[in-house]
Amino acid sequence: PLTGVGFRATATPEVIHQFYPSATPRAVHSIWFEVLSQTGFPGFFVWVSMQIMGIINIRRIRRMARGDPSRAWADDLARMAEVSMIAYLVGGSFLSLGYYDMYFTLLIILASVPAVLKAPAKAAMPSRNIAATRTAGAAPAIAWRIRREAR
């Protein structure tokens, strides 16, 4: 049907026996057909659009991190996320993991990293080296360390 049969309906005996009494419930063994059969075409298009947005976010992250050594972590994250997406989408063609929560977590991370990269860089953390703070002028918050060391 256009709207699908509902979540886990293809594996629920009550639903299967209502329409086909002698059938045994079986797994779909494909994320593509699992999502399509359970949510119908509208849900399937939403699910596919999430995959497309994941790919777009990977490209965006790699473009934003290009040429900046301080953002090498973002490029590494995007490349490994790309490998993870390929593994999930290809491997999922033979498994019923259409709603695997770790994969959705990956998509959420990919959606949030561009916002982290757009944020202005914050100042470096204050040095914990006491000698360096003496020469640079000790801040009042760490002045007690210098006084204690002087005793």
Disulfide bonds with the S-S distance in Angstrom:
none
